[in-house]
Amino acid sequence: MKRLRLLGGICLPITLFLASLAMPLALRAQDLTTTANLSGTVTDSTGAVVAQATVIISGVDNGVVRTVKTDTVGGYNVPLLPPPRTT
């Protein structure tokens, strides 16, 4: 019983220590995200969805232009958009 209690007392600190080592890696991985996805639904003035509408996404500061068509339920998705330029 003493041996089991000793293991329980050692395992928690070791686990917390190992988790603290992994934390900077997880935070660093978030810094590596360099793209974004934009999605939505196109509707008309009555609220009805608009299929096959052309959606143009323009990056004012970086010059990126993407054009997509909406699907049958008015939805669109524009993946891998680069981040805006910062000065």
N, C-alpha and C positions, 0 to 999 in steps of 0.2 A: 504494500500500500504506500509506503514511503517513497519507493522508487517511482510509482505512478504519479504521485503528487509532485515530485521533483521534476519529472518530465513536463508536467503541465505548467509548472512555474517557469521552465526554460523555453518552452515552445512559443508562448505568447510574445516574449521580448524578441526572440529571433524572427518571428513572423513579422512583427512591426518594423524591425530593422530592415528586413528584406523589402518590405513594402515601401519604406522610405527611400530605398535605393532606386526602386522602379519609378517612383513619382516624377523625378526630373525627365525621365525618358518619355513618359506619357505627356507631360506638358510640352516637351520639345516637339513631339509629333504633331501637336496642334499648330505649332508655328509653321510647319511644312505645308499646310493647306494653302494652295495658291490659286484655287479656282472656286467658282460658285455655280450653282444651278438656279435658274429662274423658271418658275412655272406658274400657270394661272389658267383662267377660263375667260374667253371672250364672249360677251353678251351684247345684245342690241338694247335699244332704249326701252323695250317692253320686258326685258329680262330673259328673253329666249337666247339659247346658245347659238353661236355662229360657227358652223362647220366650214372648214377650208378657208378661213380668214387668214390673211397674211399678217404676221406679227414681226415687226422690225425692232430689234434691240440695238441701240447705238450707245457706245461709250464715248461720252463727250470729251473726257480728258485723255483717253488712250486710243481713240480712233477705231475701236473694234466695232464692227457691224455684223450682226447675225440676223438672218431671215429664216423664219419657220412658218409652217401652215398649221392651223388648228386641226384636231382630229374630229371625228364625227360627233362628239359631244362638246365641242368648243375648247377643248383643253390643249395646252401647249407646254413644251418643256425645252428649255435651252440650257444644255449642260456645258460644263468646262469654260465658263466665262472667266476671263482673267481679272485680277483685282485692279482697281483704279490706280493711277499713278499718284504718288505722294511727293510733295516738295519739301 
